[in-house]
Amino acid sequence: MHPSSSAPVPPALRRRVPRVADLAPLMQFKKPEISAAARLRRANTVWDLRDMAKRRTPTAPFDYTDGAAEAEISLRRAREAFLDLEFRPGILRNVQTVSTVTPILGKDSALPFGIAPTGFTRMMQSEGEYAGSQAAAAAGIPYTLSTMGTASIEDVAEAAPNGRNWFQLYLWTDRDRSMELIARAAAAGNDTLMVTVDTAVAGARLRDVRNGMTIPPALTLKTVLDASYRPAWWFNFLTHEPLSFASLSRYSGTVADLINSMFDPTLTFEDLDWLRSVWKGNLVVKGIQTLDDAKKAVDHGADGIILSNHGGRQLDRAPIPLHLLPRVAAELKGKTDIILDTGIMSGGDVVAALALGADFTLIGRAYLYGLMAGGRKGVDRTIEILGRETARTMQLLGVNRIEDLTPDHVRLLGDATADLREVAVTP
């Protein structure tokens, strides 16, 4: 017999008949919550919001947000870059309080990210740019309206009069029309002009081609059947103002047609000189993909640069912004504001970019997933999730302020490690 078999059984382990009084505290059945607010509260990550968005949005507008160019390699690699890194935390630091306040382009942002410019936005959900700008204003972060937005510069300024509104510009062959938009942006109080430079021609966004994505949407039998499973989207779409590119005199057609017919493939750095001469606010160049071009943009008057491959929507297999970041920061940190977008889906991604040298980040798809999941409240939830994740990641790294983040807190794995070693030994 085993020596312990004769040991007395502790009272807590003796079997007994359960009493009703003991069961009562365990029988706490929650009342089902089916409201939109409850649904959004159950979203704990941006990926959860994406799942909700996919269920609530017809295929064409969802794929416009979710997709990228050609085989979508650039987008996949950008997201994998954030996954393929290692945080290096400091322990035994007092991180009871943290501050996420971040200076960017002369003013403070309450969080180290803002909302990137997106086109077709009211196609995703009828509140569109109004929801984005108002949520950004409430959170104390910048909002960027796209030239291809579905709300006008003036309407966004009216919807979010206390927000920090930026305007994203595509330069056209017709400089007078570009100048008109620049003047309207200035008159509406935008303090930053963001010129996008990676759209000489349209990228091959094959999901949009297959879905027949146009504005206004084409009502084929396929789109009607697809949308029939999303009655809320249809109701919102049919009971609000028809969609159009609000800054482009109500242009109708496909994105590719618009880019190829109106945007200027002859742009050079000298055009930045012209923009610098006519725009008196902050000038930011979006679409930087090499260190050499980053330096040239600063030499031609840029107050800030955005390392971006357009969310993988232009040139497939383009450089990965996060991998480019350490080299650019080594050369230009302190000389210009360095902003990063493409692939950001969590607060941890934001913190990693800041640690590797970015001054600020932008979110595009992440915000649109929230918009599609629940309109303005969905955008609020996106910002809340990312803000909470950012603060928690900072605490777990042992830092209290954004400026305390350094490259020592992050190690890029794989081939990108060589890039960091090269920066470290550069005199």
N, C-alpha and C positions, 0 to 999 in steps of 0.2 A: 504493500500500500504506500502511496506517495505520502511523505511526511506531513504535507500541508493539509491532507484530506480530513484530518481530525480537528483542524483549527476552527474556532467558533466563527459563525457567519456574522459579519457586521450588521447591525440593525438596518442600515440603509439598503442592504442587499437582500433582506428577507422579503419574500413575495407576500402580497396582501391584496385583498379585493379593493379596487379603486373606489373612492368615495366621490359622490356628486360634487361636494365642495372643492375637491381637488381638480375635477374636470372643468369646472366653470371658467377658471382663468384661461384655459387652453382653447375654449370655444369662442374665439374672437373672430367672427366672420366679417370681413370688410364689405361694406355696401359697394356694389359695382359702380364704377365711374366711367361713363361713356362720353363725357363732354370733350370738346376739342382741347380745353385747358388740361384736363386729366391725361389725355393722350400725349400731349407734349411733355407733361411732367414725367411720363414714363420713359422718355428719350434721355438716355444718359450719355450718349456720344453723338457726334455728327453722323456717324454711320447709321445710328438708329433713325435719325431724321431722314437720311437718304432712303432707308427702307420705307418709311411713311410716305415720302415724296413719290416714290415709284408706284405705290398703291393708289395714290390720289391723282396722279397726273397722266394724261395721255402720252403715248409712246413718243410722238414727235417732239413735243417740248421737253419731255424728260431727257430724251437722248441728246437734244441740243445742249443741255446742261452737262450731262454725264459723259458725252463722247469727246473725241479728239480727232486728230487728222490721221488719215490712212490706217495703218495697223495699230495706232494708239500706243506706240512704243514710248514716245517721249513722256506721256502722262504716267504710264506705268513705272518707268524708271525714276521719275521725280518722286513718286510716292514711295518706291522702294528705297530711295536714298534716305528718307526720313526713318524708315524701318531699320535700315542697315547702319545704325550708329549706336554708340554706347555712351550713356551718361556716366559721369564720374562725380559722385556726390561728396560733399564735405560733411562730416558728422560733428555732433556736439556744438552746433551753432544755435544761437537763440533766434528762432524763426517764428516766434509767436505772432509777429505782425510782418506783413510784406506789402510793398507798394508796387503796383503795376504801371504807375504813371510813367509815360515815355515822351520825351521831347521829340518832335518831328517837324521839320521845316518851320521853325520859329515859334511853335506853340506846343502846349502839352496835350497829349492824348491820354485818356484815363486807362487805356489798355494798349499793349504794344502791337495792335493790329487795327486795320481799317478795312472798309468794304471796297473791293476792286470794281472797276467799271465792267458792266455786263450788258450785252444787247438782248433784245427780245424780251425784256424782263417781265412785262405784263402778260406775255404769253405763258410764262411759268405759273403765274397766279395773278389774279386781276389787280391786287394791291401793288404789285410790282415795285417800281422805284419809290413810290410813296411810303411803302412799308420799310424799305431799306433805309431811306434817308431819315425817317422819323425814329426808327430803332437806333440808328447810329447816333443821332442827336441825343436821345435819351441816355445812351451809354457813354456819351462824351468822347466818341471816336470819329474820325473823318469818314465821309461818304463820297464816292466818286461816281458821277453820272457819265455814262458813255455817250459819245456822239450818236451811237445807234440805239440809244435808250428809247423807251416807249412813253416817256414823260418829258416835257420840255424843261429847259433850264429854269425858266420862270416858275413853272408849276412846282418843281422840286424846292426852289427857294421859298415859295409860299407855304408848302407843306411842312418844311423844316426850317423856319426862319432863324432859329437859334442854333442850328447845327453848323458844323464845319464842312461846307460843301466844296468839293473839288470838281473840275471838269476835265474829262478825257477827250483829246482831239485827234482825229485822223486828218492829216493834211490832204487837201484835195488839189487837183490840177487847177481848179478855179480858186485863186487866192482871195478873190473878193468874198466868196462864200465862207472861206475859212476865217477871214477877218471879221465877218458878221458874227460868227459863232464866238470868236474871241471877245468881241465887244459885249455880246450878250452875257457871257460868263462873268466878265468884269463887273458889268452893271448889276448883276444878280448877287454880287458879294463873294464870288468864289475867289479864294486866296491862292489857289494852286492850279496850274495848267499842266496836265499830264499828256504829253504827246507820245503816241504809240508809233513805233518805227519798224515793226516786224511784219507789216502787211503790204509789201509791195504788190503782191497778188494774193488771192484767197488760197488758204490751205484746202486740201482735199478732205473735207469732213464727210466721210462716206455714210455715216448714220443719217445725216441730214439729207443727203442725196436719195438714199433708199426710202426715207420717210416722206419725201416731197415737202420738206420744211420750207414754208414761205410765210410772209407776213403781208396781208392777213392770211390765215391758214386756209389751205385748199380742202374743201369738204368732199373728199372722195368717199366711196363706200367703205374703204378700209379705215379711214380716219373716223367716220361716223360710228362704225362698230366698235372701234377701239375706245372712243370717248364715251360710249354708252355705259361703260362700267364705272365711269367717274362722273356721276350726275352733278356733284357740287361744282366741279371744274366747268362743266358745260353751262350750268346756271349762271355762274359768275361771268363767263365769257360772253354769253348772249345778252346779259343785262347791264353791261358796262360799255363805255365808249369803244368803238372799233379800234383795233390795234393799228399802230403805224409808227414809223421812226419819227418821233416828235420833233427832233432837231433838224430833220431833213425834209421839211416841207411836205410831210405826209407821203414820203416815198413808199411804194409798194413793190415787192419782189423778193428774190432770195438774197441772202447775205452775200453769197459769192458773186452774184450779178452786180450788187451794189459796189462791192470792193473793186471788182475788175473794171467797172464802167466809170466810177467817180474818183477813186483814190489814185494818188500819183506814184507811179513806179520809178520816177526819175529823181526822187528825193536824195539829197546829199547832206553832209554836215553843214554846208553853207545855209541850208534852209533853217537849221537851228539858230544860226546868227540872225536871220530875219525874225524868227519867233522871239528871240531874246530882245530884239529892238522894239517889238510892238507889244509885248506882254510885260507888265511891270511887277507882277506877283512872282511867286515861286514857279520855276520852270523845271519840270521833272520829265526825264526821258525813259519811256517804258519799252522793254524789249531788248535790253542789253544782254548779249550772250558770249562776249569775249572780253578779256581784260583790256585789250587794245582799244576796242570801241568804248569801253567804260571811260578810259582816260580821255579819249577824243571828245566824248560828250561833255565832260567837265571842262575841257579846254574851250569848248564852244558855248559855254555859259550856263550849263545845267546846274541847278541848285541841288538836284537829287537825281539818282539813277535807280531804275527798277530792274533787277536781275530777273528775267522772266523769259520763258519760251512760249508765252501766250497760252499757258495751260495745256501745252501740247497740241494746240489747235491749228498751228501753221506748218512749220517744218517738222516732220516726224524724224525721230532720232537726233533731235537738237540737243545742245549741251544741257546738262542738268544744273539748274540755278544753284542748288545747295552745294554742289561740288565746285562750282566756279567761285562761290562766295569767299572762301579763305584767301584766295589770290587777290581778289579785288579789294578786300578789306586790308590786306597787307600793304597795298599801294595807295589806297584812297581814303582810308578811315580818317575822319576828321577834316577832310578836304571837301567832302560832299556828303549828303545824306544817302545812305545805302539802304534800299528797300528790296525785299524779296517776295516774290509770289510763285505760284505753281506747286501743287501737291500738298498744300497745308490742310490737314484734316483734324488736327488736335492741338491743344495747348502745348503739349510736349513738342510738337513740330515747331511751334512759334518760338519756344524757349531755345530749341536747338539752333534755329536760325540766328537768334540774337546772340547766343554764345559764340557762334562762329564769325560774328562780325557785322551782322545786319543791324541797322538802327531801328528798323520797323518792318512790318510784314503786311501783306494784303490777302484777304480771303475772297474768293469768287464763288466757286462751286459750293463751298461749305455754307455760305449765306443763302444761295439759291435753294439748296436742299431744305433749309429751314423755311424759306418762303413757300415752297411747294407743299411742305408738310402742314403749314398752318398760318400763312399770311404774315401779318405784322407780328403776331404772337410767336410764330415759328422763328422769325428772325431774332426776336428778343431771346428766344431759347437758345439759338445758335450762339449768340454773343455770350449769354450766361454760361453755357457749357464750356466754351473756349476760355473765357475769363477764369472760371473756376479751375480748369485744368492747368492753365498757365500759373496761377498762384500756387497750386499744390505742387507742381513740378519744381518751382523755385524753392519752396520750403524743403522738399525732399533733397534738393541739391545743396541746401544750406546757405541760400542767399536771401537777402531781404529786399533788394532793389534790382531793377533791370540793369543798372550800370555795374552791378557786381558780377554779372555773368561774363565769363571769359572763355577762350578756346580750351582752357584746361578742364572745363566742365563737360566737354564732348570729345569723343573720338570717332571719327568716321572709319568704318570698317571697309575691308576690301581694297580696291585699287586707289580709292580716294585718300587712303592713309599716306600714300607717297606724296600727294599734293601738300598735305599738312607738314610733312617732314621737310619738303622743299621750302615752304614758307619759313619754317623754324630756323633754317640755316642760312637764309638769305641775309646778307649784311645790311 
